[in-house]
């Protein structure tokens, strides 16, 4: 009886029994996460086809292990926290601080970040597979195009993630934001003139093909082998094994 009465003691609108159930849910859920994570990784890995080798499997697991684990832990916390009442802490005589709303916003933020982190890691694996296939071909164009396409896909995902976070977490009016960006577009373009020039230069390199990955070139007084053509710059490895970045 004394034990039961002890568990009924309340602290911050929750009894010790509620906190005990919450803790047990976290512990049990964490051990459930391990096989669930392995199952999800296996299912996602199978989406990329059956012609995978052990190195592909290891690479895929290494890429997705951390973000997927954090994502599942957040899901676990979401369901576990329903076992307790989140109190509202007053910070003034006239109002209160909506602590539960803050936790909800923080949770949504972390959930979206880890979700898009998983997508970015999946894109990295796609890039890894495509780069390996490109090495098997004689053409150097795909060696140059694939890293650029992967970087472009990641930029799109990051922008999409930022837009979703601004709209869902910070409740920003996306339509008004886009309109504001349109009005300030000219000022932004002038401020980022050099970056836009480099971006347009990268497209010129891809379409006109003055050089490709693997070529020996001299750019800006630097001679070496082209390793990568990015959004803003071209990476060249000189003959003394140093890396030089030349704006596009």
C-alpha positions, 0 to 999 in steps of 0.5 A: 500500500505504501508503494502504491501511495508513493507512486501516486505522488504528483509532480508537475501535474503528473504522478510518479506512476505516469513518469514510470510508464513514460520511462518504461515506454522509452526503454522498451521503445528503444529496443524495438527501434533496433530491429525496426531500423534494420527492417526499414533500411533493408526495405529501402535498400531493396528499392534500388534493385537486386544487383547490390553487392556487400560494399553497396549494402555497407555503404547504404547502412552507413549513410542511413543509420544515423539519420534514420535512428534519430528519426525513429527516436523522435517518433518514439518520443512523440508517442511516449510523451502522450503518457504524461501531461506537459505543464504550462509555465507562467512567466508573468502575472498577466500571461503564461508561457505555452510550453507544450506548444514550444515542445510541439514546434521543436519536435516538428522542427527536429522531425522535418530536419531528420526526415530531409536528412534521410532523403539527402543520405538516400541521394548520396547513395544514388550518387555513389551508385551512378558514379560507379556506373559512370566509371565503367563507361568510356565517356567522361561526360557522365563523370562530370554530369552526375556529381552536378546532378546530385548536387542540384537534387540536394539543393532542391531538397534543402530548399524544399525542407527550408520552405516546409520548416518556415511554413509548418514550424515558424508559421510563415506565410509562404505566398507572402514570402515568395512575393517579397522575394519577387520584389527584392529579386533585383537587389538579391541578384545584384548582391549575388552577381558573382555567384550567378555568373559562376552558376551560368558558367557551370551550365556553359561548361556542361553544354559547350563541353570545353573540357570534361572531368579527367582532362588536363587543362590550364585555367587561370594560370593553373595546370592540372587534371579536372576532378569536378565541375560544381555549381560555382567552381571547377576543382583541379588537381595539379601535378604536385597533388594539390587541389585548386578551385577555379571559379567557373 
